[in-house]
Every structure is written in structure tokens, then in C-alpha cells.
Amino acid sequence: MADIELTDELISLERDAWAEIQRGELTVETAQAVQDAITAHAAATGQNRYDVEKTLKQAVRNPQ
């Protein structure tokens, strides 16, 4: 898999979603915003959407 560059916007959106998930308060709007941003980023960079999402979740949820 090629290196996937994540934007500050993607990271911010995923952090917001992860915080909502941890509080048990994830909204449809937040989840949709993350998915829309992932899809747009993948299309703009020619990357696989699932790879972008996986990389993003790893960066936010397991930032070792």
C-alpha cells in the first residue's frame, strides 16, 4: 500500500467522531461528514477509499 497523506481536516473530523463514539453520542451528521471527507480525499488523490479510512482510523485511534 502506498503512503497515504492525511489532511488536517480529515484528522480533525475523525477526532471529533472518535470522541463522540467514546461518549456514546455519535451523530449521523458527524459520521457522514467523516465518510464524505474520506471519499473526497480518496478521489482527489487516486487512493483506495478503504485504505484512506483505515490509515485515518489508525492515526487517530492508535497513534503510536
N, CA, C, O and CB atoms as a CASP TS submission, in Angstrom:
PFRMAT TS
TARGET T0000
AUTHOR 0000-0000-0000
METHOD Language model
MODEL 1
PARENT N/A
ATOM      1  N   MET     1       0.844  -1.175   0.000  1.00  0.00           N
ATOM      2  CA  MET     1       0.000   0.000   0.000  1.00  0.00           C
ATOM      3  C   MET     1       0.889   1.237   0.000  1.00  0.00           C
ATOM      4  O   MET     1       1.859   1.330   0.753  1.00  0.00           O
ATOM      5  CB  MET     1      -0.960  -0.002   1.218  1.00  0.00           C
ATOM      6  N   ALA     2       0.544   2.155  -0.837  1.00  0.00           N
ATOM      7  CA  ALA     2       1.302   3.405  -0.925  1.00  0.00           C
ATOM      8  C   ALA     2       1.059   4.246   0.330  1.00  0.00           C
ATOM      9  O   ALA     2       0.048   4.099   1.016  1.00  0.00           O
ATOM     10  CB  ALA     2       0.907   4.203  -2.201  1.00  0.00           C
ATOM     11  N   ASP     3       2.005   5.120   0.602  1.00  0.00           N
ATOM     12  CA  ASP     3       1.830   6.033   1.740  1.00  0.00           C
ATOM     13  C   ASP     3       0.631   6.923   1.480  1.00  0.00           C
ATOM     14  O   ASP     3       0.455   7.455   0.384  1.00  0.00           O
ATOM     15  CB  ASP     3       3.108   6.892   1.980  1.00  0.00           C
ATOM     16  N   ILE     4      -0.181   7.075   2.498  1.00  0.00           N
ATOM     17  CA  ILE     4      -1.379   7.899   2.385  1.00  0.00           C
ATOM     18  C   ILE     4      -1.194   9.136   3.239  1.00  0.00           C
ATOM     19  O   ILE     4      -1.011   9.044   4.453  1.00  0.00           O
ATOM     20  CB  ILE     4      -2.650   7.115   2.812  1.00  0.00           C
ATOM     21  N   GLU     5      -1.241  10.278   2.609  1.00  0.00           N
ATOM     22  CA  GLU     5      -1.138  11.555   3.311  1.00  0.00           C
ATOM     23  C   GLU     5      -2.526  11.938   3.806  1.00  0.00           C
ATOM     24  O   GLU     5      -3.492  11.935   3.042  1.00  0.00           O
ATOM     25  CB  GLU     5      -0.541  12.670   2.385  1.00  0.00           C
ATOM     26  N   LEU     6      -2.616  12.263   5.080  1.00  0.00           N
ATOM     27  CA  LEU     6      -3.883  12.676   5.664  1.00  0.00           C
ATOM     28  C   LEU     6      -3.867  14.185   5.887  1.00  0.00           C
ATOM     29  O   LEU     6      -2.864  14.748   6.327  1.00  0.00           O
ATOM     30  CB  LEU     6      -4.151  11.925   6.993  1.00  0.00           C
ATOM     31  N   THR     7      -4.974  14.824   5.581  1.00  0.00           N
ATOM     32  CA  THR     7      -5.067  16.266   5.785  1.00  0.00           C
ATOM     33  C   THR     7      -5.463  16.566   7.234  1.00  0.00           C
ATOM     34  O   THR     7      -5.996  15.709   7.939  1.00  0.00           O
ATOM     35  CB  THR     7      -6.088  16.891   4.801  1.00  0.00           C
ATOM     36  N   ASP     8      -5.195  17.777   7.650  1.00  0.00           N
ATOM     37  CA  ASP     8      -5.598  18.214   8.990  1.00  0.00           C
ATOM     38  C   ASP     8      -7.117  18.123   9.142  1.00  0.00           C
ATOM     39  O   ASP     8      -7.623  17.786  10.213  1.00  0.00           O
ATOM     40  CB  ASP     8      -5.117  19.662   9.260  1.00  0.00           C
ATOM     41  N   GLU     9      -7.835  18.425   8.063  1.00  0.00           N
ATOM     42  CA  GLU     9      -9.298  18.357   8.109  1.00  0.00           C
ATOM     43  C   GLU     9      -9.771  16.932   8.386  1.00  0.00           C
ATOM     44  O   GLU     9     -10.646  16.717   9.225  1.00  0.00           O
ATOM     45  CB  GLU     9      -9.900  18.865   6.791  1.00  0.00           C
ATOM     46  N   LEU    10      -9.192  15.959   7.680  1.00  0.00           N
ATOM     47  CA  LEU    10      -9.571  14.565   7.907  1.00  0.00           C
ATOM     48  C   LEU    10      -9.308  14.148   9.347  1.00  0.00           C
ATOM     49  O   LEU    10     -10.157  13.528   9.987  1.00  0.00           O
ATOM     50  CB  LEU    10      -8.815  13.645   6.952  1.00  0.00           C
ATOM     51  N   ILE    11      -8.150  14.485   9.843  1.00  0.00           N
ATOM     52  CA  ILE    11      -7.780  14.116  11.211  1.00  0.00           C
ATOM     53  C   ILE    11      -8.726  14.779  12.217  1.00  0.00           C
ATOM     54  O   ILE    11      -9.158  14.137  13.175  1.00  0.00           O
ATOM     55  CB  ILE    11      -6.313  14.518  11.505  1.00  0.00           C
ATOM     56  N   SER    12      -9.044  16.032  12.011  1.00  0.00           N
ATOM     57  CA  SER    12      -9.946  16.742  12.905  1.00  0.00           C
ATOM     58  C   SER    12     -11.338  16.119  12.906  1.00  0.00           C
ATOM     59  O   SER    12     -11.935  15.925  13.965  1.00  0.00           O
ATOM     60  CB  SER    12     -10.031  18.207  12.510  1.00  0.00           C
ATOM     61  N   LEU    13     -11.849  15.808  11.726  1.00  0.00           N
ATOM     62  CA  LEU    13     -13.172  15.198  11.630  1.00  0.00           C
ATOM     63  C   LEU    13     -13.194  13.838  12.319  1.00  0.00           C
ATOM     64  O   LEU    13     -14.146  13.525  13.034  1.00  0.00           O
ATOM     65  CB  LEU    13     -13.590  15.055  10.161  1.00  0.00           C
ATOM     66  N   GLU    14     -12.166  13.034  12.117  1.00  0.00           N
ATOM     67  CA  GLU    14     -12.114  11.709  12.739  1.00  0.00           C
ATOM     68  C   GLU    14     -11.951  11.819  14.252  1.00  0.00           C
ATOM     69  O   GLU    14     -12.524  11.017  14.990  1.00  0.00           O
ATOM     70  CB  GLU    14     -10.965  10.884  12.146  1.00  0.00           C
ATOM     71  N   ARG    15     -11.182  12.794  14.724  1.00  0.00           N
ATOM     72  CA  ARG    15     -11.044  13.005  16.179  1.00  0.00           C
ATOM     73  C   ARG    15     -12.392  13.356  16.801  1.00  0.00           C
ATOM     74  O   ARG    15     -12.744  12.858  17.870  1.00  0.00           O
ATOM     75  CB  ARG    15     -10.016  14.127  16.475  1.00  0.00           C
ATOM     76  N   ASP    16     -13.138  14.217  16.120  1.00  0.00           N
ATOM     77  CA  ASP    16     -14.475  14.578  16.613  1.00  0.00           C
ATOM     78  C   ASP    16     -15.380  13.347  16.664  1.00  0.00           C
ATOM     79  O   ASP    16     -16.085  13.129  17.649  1.00  0.00           O
ATOM     80  CB  ASP    16     -15.110  15.668  15.715  1.00  0.00           C
ATOM     81  N   ALA    17     -15.355  12.546  15.599  1.00  0.00           N
ATOM     82  CA  ALA    17     -16.177  11.343  15.547  1.00  0.00           C
ATOM     83  C   ALA    17     -15.759  10.353  16.630  1.00  0.00           C
ATOM     84  O   ALA    17     -16.615   9.769  17.294  1.00  0.00           O
ATOM     85  CB  ALA    17     -16.080  10.689  14.165  1.00  0.00           C
ATOM     86  N   TRP    18     -14.466  10.160  16.814  1.00  0.00           N
ATOM     87  CA  TRP    18     -13.966   9.222  17.818  1.00  0.00           C
ATOM     88  C   TRP    18     -14.378   9.674  19.220  1.00  0.00           C
ATOM     89  O   TRP    18     -14.750   8.846  20.052  1.00  0.00           O
ATOM     90  CB  TRP    18     -12.430   9.094  17.724  1.00  0.00           C
ATOM     91  N   ALA    19     -14.314  10.972  19.485  1.00  0.00           N
ATOM     92  CA  ALA    19     -14.747  11.491  20.788  1.00  0.00           C
ATOM     93  C   ALA    19     -16.236  11.229  21.004  1.00  0.00           C
ATOM     94  O   ALA    19     -16.649  10.848  22.099  1.00  0.00           O
ATOM     95  CB  ALA    19     -14.452  13.005  20.895  1.00  0.00           C
ATOM     96  N   GLU    20     -17.030  11.429  19.973  1.00  0.00           N
ATOM     97  CA  GLU    20     -18.468  11.156  20.078  1.00  0.00           C
ATOM     98  C   GLU    20     -18.724   9.671  20.304  1.00  0.00           C
ATOM     99  O   GLU    20     -19.583   9.305  21.105  1.00  0.00           O
ATOM    100  CB  GLU    20     -19.201  11.631  18.812  1.00  0.00           C
ATOM    101  N   ILE    21     -17.985   8.816  19.604  1.00  0.00           N
ATOM    102  CA  ILE    21     -18.128   7.368  19.780  1.00  0.00           C
ATOM    103  C   ILE    21     -17.815   6.976  21.219  1.00  0.00           C
ATOM    104  O   ILE    21     -18.548   6.199  21.831  1.00  0.00           O
ATOM    105  CB  ILE    21     -17.205   6.604  18.803  1.00  0.00           C
ATOM    106  N   GLN    22     -16.736   7.510  21.750  1.00  0.00           N
ATOM    107  CA  GLN    22     -16.346   7.166  23.119  1.00  0.00           C
ATOM    108  C   GLN    22     -17.373   7.626  24.151  1.00  0.00           C
ATOM    109  O   GLN    22     -17.519   7.000  25.201  1.00  0.00           O
ATOM    110  CB  GLN    22     -14.995   7.776  23.439  1.00  0.00           C
ATOM    111  N   ARG    23     -18.084   8.716  23.859  1.00  0.00           N
ATOM    112  CA  ARG    23     -19.139   9.200  24.759  1.00  0.00           C
ATOM    113  C   ARG    23     -20.477   8.520  24.486  1.00  0.00           C
ATOM    114  O   ARG    23     -21.442   8.727  25.222  1.00  0.00           O
ATOM    115  CB  ARG    23     -19.295  10.713  24.623  1.00  0.00           C
ATOM    116  N   GLY    24     -20.538   7.706  23.423  1.00  0.00           N
ATOM    117  CA  GLY    24     -21.796   7.068  23.040  1.00  0.00           C
ATOM    118  C   GLY    24     -22.773   8.036  22.415  1.00  0.00           C
ATOM    119  O   GLY    24     -23.987   7.866  22.529  1.00  0.00           O
ATOM    120  N   GLU    25     -22.238   9.071  21.744  1.00  0.00           N
ATOM    121  CA  GLU    25     -23.077  10.137  21.199  1.00  0.00           C
ATOM    122  C   GLU    25     -22.813  10.424  19.721  1.00  0.00           C
ATOM    123  O   GLU    25     -23.053  11.541  19.263  1.00  0.00           O
ATOM    124  CB  GLU    25     -22.869  11.394  21.993  1.00  0.00           C
ATOM    125  N   LEU    26     -22.329   9.446  18.974  1.00  0.00           N
ATOM    126  CA  LEU    26     -22.041   9.687  17.561  1.00  0.00           C
ATOM    127  C   LEU    26     -23.318  10.030  16.819  1.00  0.00           C
ATOM    128  O   LEU    26     -24.316   9.313  16.902  1.00  0.00           O
ATOM    129  CB  LEU    26     -21.365   8.462  16.923  1.00  0.00           C
ATOM    130  N   THR    27     -23.273  11.139  16.089  1.00  0.00           N
ATOM    131  CA  THR    27     -24.440  11.554  15.310  1.00  0.00           C
ATOM    132  C   THR    27     -24.267  11.132  13.850  1.00  0.00           C
ATOM    133  O   THR    27     -23.154  10.911  13.373  1.00  0.00           O
ATOM    134  CB  THR    27     -24.652  13.090  15.412  1.00  0.00           C
ATOM    135  N   VAL    28     -25.374  11.030  13.177  1.00  0.00           N
ATOM    136  CA  VAL    28     -25.356  10.709  11.754  1.00  0.00           C
ATOM    137  C   VAL    28     -24.597  11.789  10.994  1.00  0.00           C
ATOM    138  O   VAL    28     -23.856  11.491  10.057  1.00  0.00           O
ATOM    139  CB  VAL    28     -26.794  10.563  11.203  1.00  0.00           C
ATOM    140  N   GLU    29     -24.778  13.025  11.392  1.00  0.00           N
ATOM    141  CA  GLU    29     -24.125  14.140  10.715  1.00  0.00           C
ATOM    142  C   GLU    29     -22.606  14.046  10.818  1.00  0.00           C
ATOM    143  O   GLU    29     -21.896  14.267   9.837  1.00  0.00           O
ATOM    144  CB  GLU    29     -24.607  15.464  11.298  1.00  0.00           C
ATOM    145  N   THR    30     -22.115  13.721  11.998  1.00  0.00           N
ATOM    146  CA  THR    30     -20.673  13.595  12.192  1.00  0.00           C
ATOM    147  C   THR    30     -20.126  12.427  11.379  1.00  0.00           C
ATOM    148  O   THR    30     -19.116  12.564  10.689  1.00  0.00           O
ATOM    149  CB  THR    30     -20.342  13.411  13.683  1.00  0.00           C
ATOM    150  N   ALA    31     -20.789  11.287  11.461  1.00  0.00           N
ATOM    151  CA  ALA    31     -20.348  10.110  10.719  1.00  0.00           C
ATOM    152  C   ALA    31     -20.354  10.379   9.212  1.00  0.00           C
ATOM    153  O   ALA    31     -19.432   9.981   8.501  1.00  0.00           O
ATOM    154  CB  ALA    31     -21.244   8.905  11.047  1.00  0.00           C
ATOM    155  N   GLN    32     -21.390  11.052   8.738  1.00  0.00           N
ATOM    156  CA  GLN    32     -21.488  11.352   7.309  1.00  0.00           C
ATOM    157  C   GLN    32     -20.408  12.330   6.878  1.00  0.00           C
ATOM    158  O   GLN    32     -19.856  12.198   5.786  1.00  0.00           O
ATOM    159  CB  GLN    32     -22.867  11.918   6.976  1.00  0.00           C
ATOM    160  N   ALA    33     -20.100  13.304   7.715  1.00  0.00           N
ATOM    161  CA  ALA    33     -19.053  14.275   7.387  1.00  0.00           C
ATOM    162  C   ALA    33     -17.708  13.574   7.220  1.00  0.00           C
ATOM    163  O   ALA    33     -16.952  13.888   6.300  1.00  0.00           O
ATOM    164  CB  ALA    33     -18.958  15.360   8.481  1.00  0.00           C
ATOM    165  N   VAL    34     -17.408  12.624   8.109  1.00  0.00           N
ATOM    166  CA  VAL    34     -16.152  11.880   8.006  1.00  0.00           C
ATOM    167  C   VAL    34     -16.138  11.056   6.724  1.00  0.00           C
ATOM    168  O   VAL    34     -15.156  11.083   5.981  1.00  0.00           O
ATOM    169  CB  VAL    34     -15.953  10.965   9.238  1.00  0.00           C
ATOM    170  N   GLN    35     -17.200  10.337   6.462  1.00  0.00           N
ATOM    171  CA  GLN    35     -17.243   9.496   5.262  1.00  0.00           C
ATOM    172  C   GLN    35     -17.157  10.322   3.980  1.00  0.00           C
ATOM    173  O   GLN    35     -16.477   9.931   3.031  1.00  0.00           O
ATOM    174  CB  GLN    35     -18.520   8.663   5.253  1.00  0.00           C
ATOM    175  N   ASP    36     -17.835  11.445   3.952  1.00  0.00           N
ATOM    176  CA  ASP    36     -17.773  12.320   2.770  1.00  0.00           C
ATOM    177  C   ASP    36     -16.349  12.846   2.551  1.00  0.00           C
ATOM    178  O   ASP    36     -15.863  12.895   1.421  1.00  0.00           O
ATOM    179  CB  ASP    36     -18.757  13.507   2.925  1.00  0.00           C
ATOM    180  N   ALA    37     -15.696  13.233   3.637  1.00  0.00           N
ATOM    181  CA  ALA    37     -14.322  13.745   3.531  1.00  0.00           C
ATOM    182  C   ALA    37     -13.361  12.654   3.080  1.00  0.00           C
ATOM    183  O   ALA    37     -12.474  12.909   2.266  1.00  0.00           O
ATOM    184  CB  ALA    37     -13.858  14.324   4.875  1.00  0.00           C
ATOM    185  N   ILE    38     -13.526  11.450   3.595  1.00  0.00           N
ATOM    186  CA  ILE    38     -12.682  10.319   3.188  1.00  0.00           C
ATOM    187  C   ILE    38     -12.872  10.041   1.705  1.00  0.00           C
ATOM    188  O   ILE    38     -11.898   9.883   0.969  1.00  0.00           O
ATOM    189  CB  ILE    38     -13.012   9.052   4.020  1.00  0.00           C
ATOM    190  N   THR    39     -14.108   9.982   1.272  1.00  0.00           N
ATOM    191  CA  THR    39     -14.409   9.699  -0.135  1.00  0.00           C
ATOM    192  C   THR    39     -13.828  10.777  -1.049  1.00  0.00           C
ATOM    193  O   THR    39     -13.238  10.461  -2.082  1.00  0.00           O
ATOM    194  CB  THR    39     -15.927   9.592  -0.347  1.00  0.00           C
ATOM    195  N   ALA    40     -13.991  12.036  -0.677  1.00  0.00           N
ATOM    196  CA  ALA    40     -13.463  13.138  -1.483  1.00  0.00           C
ATOM    197  C   ALA    40     -11.941  13.099  -1.541  1.00  0.00           C
ATOM    198  O   ALA    40     -11.353  13.305  -2.602  1.00  0.00           O
ATOM    199  CB  ALA    40     -13.930  14.484  -0.920  1.00  0.00           C
ATOM    200  N   HIS    41     -11.305  12.835  -0.407  1.00  0.00           N
ATOM    201  CA  HIS    41      -9.843  12.775  -0.351  1.00  0.00           C
ATOM    202  C   HIS    41      -9.327  11.616  -1.212  1.00  0.00           C
ATOM    203  O   HIS    41      -8.361  11.768  -1.960  1.00  0.00           O
ATOM    204  CB  HIS    41      -9.358  12.618   1.117  1.00  0.00           C
ATOM    205  N   ALA    42      -9.970  10.483  -1.098  1.00  0.00           N
ATOM    206  CA  ALA    42      -9.553   9.323  -1.888  1.00  0.00           C
ATOM    207  C   ALA    42      -9.685   9.602  -3.386  1.00  0.00           C
ATOM    208  O   ALA    42      -8.794   9.263  -4.165  1.00  0.00           O
ATOM    209  CB  ALA    42     -10.386   8.089  -1.506  1.00  0.00           C
ATOM    210  N   ALA    43     -10.780  10.209  -3.777  1.00  0.00           N
ATOM    211  CA  ALA    43     -10.983  10.531  -5.190  1.00  0.00           C
ATOM    212  C   ALA    43      -9.954  11.544  -5.678  1.00  0.00           C
ATOM    213  O   ALA    43      -9.425  11.415  -6.782  1.00  0.00           O
ATOM    214  CB  ALA    43     -12.398  11.071  -5.414  1.00  0.00           C
ATOM    215  N   ALA    44      -9.672  12.547  -4.860  1.00  0.00           N
ATOM    216  CA  ALA    44      -8.741  13.604  -5.253  1.00  0.00           C
ATOM    217  C   ALA    44      -7.297  13.110  -5.359  1.00  0.00           C
ATOM    218  O   ALA    44      -6.512  13.632  -6.151  1.00  0.00           O
ATOM    219  CB  ALA    44      -8.815  14.744  -4.262  1.00  0.00           C
ATOM    220  N   THR    45      -6.955  12.105  -4.559  1.00  0.00           N
ATOM    221  CA  THR    45      -5.575  11.618  -4.540  1.00  0.00           C
ATOM    222  C   THR    45      -5.380  10.312  -5.295  1.00  0.00           C
ATOM    223  O   THR    45      -4.254   9.835  -5.436  1.00  0.00           O
ATOM    224  CB  THR    45      -5.125  11.437  -3.125  1.00  0.00           C
ATOM    225  N   GLY    46      -6.480   9.728  -5.784  1.00  0.00           N
ATOM    226  CA  GLY    46      -6.386   8.464  -6.515  1.00  0.00           C
ATOM    227  C   GLY    46      -6.114   7.266  -5.610  1.00  0.00           C
ATOM    228  O   GLY    46      -5.645   6.226  -6.071  1.00  0.00           O
ATOM    229  N   GLN    47      -6.409   7.417  -4.330  1.00  0.00           N
ATOM    230  CA  GLN    47      -6.193   6.341  -3.368  1.00  0.00           C
ATOM    231  C   GLN    47      -7.480   5.533  -3.190  1.00  0.00           C
ATOM    232  O   GLN    47      -8.575   6.008  -3.492  1.00  0.00           O
ATOM    233  CB  GLN    47      -5.715   6.911  -2.009  1.00  0.00           C
ATOM    234  N   ASN    48      -7.326   4.319  -2.700  1.00  0.00           N
ATOM    235  CA  ASN    48      -8.466   3.486  -2.367  1.00  0.00           C
ATOM    236  C   ASN    48      -9.134   4.070  -1.123  1.00  0.00           C
ATOM    237  O   ASN    48      -8.456   4.350  -0.135  1.00  0.00           O
ATOM    238  CB  ASN    48      -8.035   2.001  -2.137  1.00  0.00           C
ATOM    239  N   ARG    49     -10.435   4.254  -1.159  1.00  0.00           N
ATOM    240  CA  ARG    49     -11.171   4.856  -0.048  1.00  0.00           C
ATOM    241  C   ARG    49     -11.010   4.057   1.237  1.00  0.00           C
ATOM    242  O   ARG    49     -10.876   4.630   2.318  1.00  0.00           O
ATOM    243  CB  ARG    49     -12.645   4.974  -0.398  1.00  0.00           C
ATOM    244  N   TYR    50     -11.024   2.754   1.121  1.00  0.00           N
ATOM    245  CA  TYR    50     -10.899   1.913   2.313  1.00  0.00           C
ATOM    246  C   TYR    50      -9.513   2.030   2.943  1.00  0.00           C
ATOM    247  O   TYR    50      -9.377   1.981   4.166  1.00  0.00           O
ATOM    248  CB  TYR    50     -11.187   0.455   1.962  1.00  0.00           C
ATOM    249  N   ASP    51      -8.492   2.184   2.113  1.00  0.00           N
ATOM    250  CA  ASP    51      -7.138   2.371   2.634  1.00  0.00           C
ATOM    251  C   ASP    51      -7.011   3.719   3.337  1.00  0.00           C
ATOM    252  O   ASP    51      -6.355   3.823   4.374  1.00  0.00           O
ATOM    253  CB  ASP    51      -6.106   2.264   1.500  1.00  0.00           C
ATOM    254  N   VAL    52      -7.637   4.743   2.775  1.00  0.00           N
ATOM    255  CA  VAL    52      -7.622   6.063   3.416  1.00  0.00           C
ATOM    256  C   VAL    52      -8.313   5.977   4.770  1.00  0.00           C
ATOM    257  O   VAL    52      -7.798   6.486   5.766  1.00  0.00           O
ATOM    258  CB  VAL    52      -8.314   7.129   2.517  1.00  0.00           C
ATOM    259  N   GLU    53      -9.468   5.338   4.811  1.00  0.00           N
ATOM    260  CA  GLU    53     -10.212   5.223   6.065  1.00  0.00           C
ATOM    261  C   GLU    53      -9.422   4.431   7.107  1.00  0.00           C
ATOM    262  O   GLU    53      -9.367   4.824   8.273  1.00  0.00           O
ATOM    263  CB  GLU    53     -11.571   4.556   5.818  1.00  0.00           C
ATOM    264  N   LYS    54      -8.821   3.340   6.702  1.00  0.00           N
ATOM    265  CA  LYS    54      -8.033   2.514   7.626  1.00  0.00           C
ATOM    266  C   LYS    54      -6.857   3.310   8.197  1.00  0.00           C
ATOM    267  O   LYS    54      -6.613   3.288   9.403  1.00  0.00           O
ATOM    268  CB  LYS    54      -7.519   1.242   6.910  1.00  0.00           C
ATOM    269  N   THR    55      -6.141   4.004   7.333  1.00  0.00           N
ATOM    270  CA  THR    55      -5.000   4.805   7.767  1.00  0.00           C
ATOM    271  C   THR    55      -5.437   5.916   8.716  1.00  0.00           C
ATOM    272  O   THR    55      -4.773   6.184   9.717  1.00  0.00           O
ATOM    273  CB  THR    55      -4.278   5.401   6.558  1.00  0.00           C
ATOM    274  N   LEU    56      -6.550   6.555   8.397  1.00  0.00           N
ATOM    275  CA  LEU    56      -7.075   7.627   9.227  1.00  0.00           C
ATOM    276  C   LEU    56      -7.455   7.114  10.616  1.00  0.00           C
ATOM    277  O   LEU    56      -7.092   7.718  11.625  1.00  0.00           O
ATOM    278  CB  LEU    56      -8.285   8.272   8.553  1.00  0.00           C
ATOM    279  N   LYS    57      -8.176   6.012  10.663  1.00  0.00           N
ATOM    280  CA  LYS    57      -8.592   5.463  11.961  1.00  0.00           C
ATOM    281  C   LYS    57      -7.386   5.040  12.787  1.00  0.00           C
ATOM    282  O   LYS    57      -7.363   5.247  14.000  1.00  0.00           O
ATOM    283  CB  LYS    57      -9.535   4.269  11.764  1.00  0.00           C
ATOM    284  N   GLN    58      -6.390   4.451  12.146  1.00  0.00           N
ATOM    285  CA  GLN    58      -5.182   4.062  12.872  1.00  0.00           C
ATOM    286  C   GLN    58      -4.469   5.288  13.429  1.00  0.00           C
ATOM    287  O   GLN    58      -3.991   5.267  14.564  1.00  0.00           O
ATOM    288  CB  GLN    58      -4.236   3.269  11.959  1.00  0.00           C
ATOM    289  N   ALA    59      -4.397   6.349  12.643  1.00  0.00           N
ATOM    290  CA  ALA    59      -3.708   7.559  13.072  1.00  0.00           C
ATOM    291  C   ALA    59      -4.385   8.214  14.276  1.00  0.00           C
ATOM    292  O   ALA    59      -3.711   8.742  15.160  1.00  0.00           O
ATOM    293  CB  ALA    59      -3.635   8.545  11.924  1.00  0.00           C
ATOM    294  N   VAL    60      -5.702   8.178  14.307  1.00  0.00           N
ATOM    295  CA  VAL    60      -6.439   8.845  15.369  1.00  0.00           C
ATOM    296  C   VAL    60      -6.638   7.939  16.590  1.00  0.00           C
ATOM    297  O   VAL    60      -6.499   8.383  17.730  1.00  0.00           O
ATOM    298  CB  VAL    60      -7.786   9.312  14.847  1.00  0.00           C
ATOM    299  N   ARG    61      -6.958   6.689  16.343  1.00  0.00           N
ATOM    300  CA  ARG    61      -7.305   5.793  17.454  1.00  0.00           C
ATOM    301  C   ARG    61      -6.123   5.072  18.065  1.00  0.00           C
ATOM    302  O   ARG    61      -6.179   4.677  19.230  1.00  0.00           O
ATOM    303  CB  ARG    61      -8.290   4.786  16.990  1.00  0.00           C
ATOM    304  N   ASN    62      -5.056   4.891  17.307  1.00  0.00           N
ATOM    305  CA  ASN    62      -3.854   4.186  17.789  1.00  0.00           C
ATOM    306  C   ASN    62      -2.602   4.917  17.327  1.00  0.00           C
ATOM    307  O   ASN    62      -1.847   4.387  16.512  1.00  0.00           O
ATOM    308  CB  ASN    62      -3.832   2.714  17.287  1.00  0.00           C
ATOM    309  N   PRO    63      -2.372   6.107  17.825  1.00  0.00           N
ATOM    310  CA  PRO    63      -1.283   6.952  17.302  1.00  0.00           C
ATOM    311  C   PRO    63       0.121   6.604  17.824  1.00  0.00           C
ATOM    312  O   PRO    63       0.797   7.472  18.378  1.00  0.00           O
ATOM    313  CB  PRO    63      -1.574   8.379  17.634  1.00  0.00           C
ATOM    314  N   GLN    64       0.563   5.368  17.660  1.00  0.00           N
ATOM    315  CA  GLN    64       1.907   5.009  18.117  1.00  0.00           C
ATOM    316  C   GLN    64       2.938   5.505  17.151  1.00  0.00           C
ATOM    317  O   GLN    64       4.133   5.299  17.364  1.00  0.00           O
ATOM    318  CB  GLN    64       2.042   3.507  18.295  1.00  0.00           C
TER
END
